[in-house]
Amino acid sequence: MKIKTCKHEAHNSNFSQRLKWALEKIQEKKLRITNPRKEILAILAESRKPLSSDEVFKLLKKGKSDLVTVYRSLTTMEELGILRKHDLGDSVRRYELAQEEHHHHHYIHCRSCGSVEAFEGCAFEQVIYKSLKNKGYQHIQHNLDVQAICSACA
């Protein structure tokens, strides 16, 4: 699957700011900052696209962590809202830094060539967040799976 690099503003911000944000979130959540977590976050902070656990593992320095630790760390950080999880239509979970609460983007997957591209805008978000906040819900997340035929394939 070919994933185009994201041009979203949060992805264009500097690596050290993104990593600092993630490490501060870890501390706020009372989670220990272990070397594997720090390295995983550094990889995700540098990436301009969501990465699978296998991709993160391959980018880690040899011997720094095992695949099980990568899976557990990604899952834990996603549950705490530090990471966002994406399934881009191929049943592979990919992760990226959440960075901004209530602001995110979605991905569109071309059914023909398999390319994936980020896009902005989610009217659903504004309506659902307001309604659910009024009902007392917190830490609201949603996923939107969009598939189409890209202009190059049409």
C-alpha positions in Angstrom: 0.0 0.0 0.0 1.4 3.4 -1.0 0.7 6.1 1.5 1.4 9.6 0.4 3.1 11.8 3.0 0.8 14.0 4.9 0.9 17.8 4.3 -1.2 18.4 7.5 0.1 21.3 9.5 0.8 19.2 12.6 3.0 16.8 10.5 4.9 19.8 9.2 5.8 21.1 12.6 9.3 20.5 13.9 10.3 17.0 15.0 11.5 18.1 18.5 8.2 19.9 19.2 6.2 16.9 18.2 8.4 14.6 20.4 8.2 17.0 23.3 4.4 17.1 23.1 4.2 13.3 23.1 6.6 12.9 26.1 4.7 15.6 28.1 1.5 13.6 27.4 3.1 10.4 28.7 4.1 12.2 31.9 0.6 13.7 32.3 -0.9 10.2 32.0 1.5 9.0 34.7 3.2 6.5 32.3 6.9 5.8 32.7 9.1 7.1 29.8 11.0 4.0 29.0 13.7 3.9 26.3 11.5 1.8 23.9 8.5 4.3 24.3 10.8 7.2 23.8 12.2 5.7 20.6 8.8 4.7 19.3 7.5 8.2 19.9 10.6 9.6 18.1 9.9 7.5 15.1 6.3 8.5 15.0 7.2 12.2 15.6 9.5 12.1 12.6 7.1 10.3 10.3 4.8 12.2 7.9 2.4 9.2 7.6 0.9 6.7 9.9 3.1 3.6 10.6 2.2 0.0 11.4 3.8 -1.8 14.4 6.0 -3.8 12.0 7.2 -0.5 10.3 7.9 1.0 13.7 9.8 -2.2 14.8 11.9 -2.2 11.6 12.9 1.5 12.2 14.0 0.8 15.8 17.7 0.4 16.4 18.5 -3.3 16.5 18.2 -4.9 19.9 16.5 -1.8 21.5 13.1 -3.5 21.8 11.1 -6.6 20.7 8.0 -6.7 18.6 5.7 -7.5 21.6 6.9 -4.3 23.4 6.2 -2.3 20.3 2.6 -3.7 20.1 2.0 -3.1 23.8 3.4 0.4 23.7 1.4 1.5 20.6 -1.8 0.0 22.1 -1.3 1.7 25.5 -0.4 5.1 24.0 -3.4 4.9 21.6 -5.7 4.0 24.5 -4.4 7.1 26.4 -5.0 9.4 23.4 -1.4 10.0 22.7 -1.6 8.1 19.3 -4.4 7.8 16.8 -5.0 4.5 15.2 -6.0 4.1 11.5 -7.1 1.1 9.5 -6.7 2.1 5.8 -8.7 -0.7 4.3 -6.1 -3.4 4.5 -6.8 -4.6 8.1 -3.4 -3.2 9.2 -3.4 -0.9 12.2 -1.3 2.2 11.7 -0.5 4.8 14.2 0.4 8.5 14.3 0.7 11.1 17.0 -2.7 12.5 18.1 -1.0 16.0 18.6 -4.2 18.1 18.8 -7.3 17.2 20.7 -10.5 17.4 18.5 -8.5 18.1 15.4 -7.4 15.3 13.1 -7.6 14.2 9.5 -8.8 11.2 7.8 -7.4 9.1 4.9 -8.9 8.2 1.6 -8.0 4.9 0.0 -8.0 4.4 -3.8 -9.7 1.1 -4.5 -7.9 0.8 -7.8 -4.2 1.6 -7.2 -4.2 1.3 -3.4 -2.7 4.8 -2.8 -3.7 6.5 0.5 -3.9 10.2 1.0 -4.8 12.4 4.0 -7.6 14.9 3.7 -8.9 17.6 6.0 -12.4 18.3 7.1 -14.9 16.4 9.1 -18.4 18.0 9.6 -19.4 14.9 11.5 -16.9 15.8 14.2 -18.4 19.2 15.0 -22.0 17.8 15.3 -21.1 14.6 17.2 -18.7 16.2 19.7 -21.2 18.9 20.7 -24.0 16.4 21.2 -22.0 13.8 23.1 -20.3 16.4 25.3 -23.7 17.7 26.3 -24.5 14.1 27.4 -21.4 14.0 29.5 -19.1 11.9 27.3 -15.4 12.6 27.3 -12.4 11.5 25.3 -14.5 11.1 22.2 -12.8 9.5 19.1 -14.2 8.4 15.8 -12.9 6.8 12.6 -14.1 7.5 9.1 -13.3 4.9 6.4 -13.3 6.6 2.9 -12.7 4.6 -0.2 -12.9 5.9 -3.8 -11.1 5.9 -7.2 -8.4 8.5 -7.4 -8.1 10.9 -10.3 -5.1 9.1 -11.8 -7.1 5.8 -11.9 -10.5 7.3 -13.0 
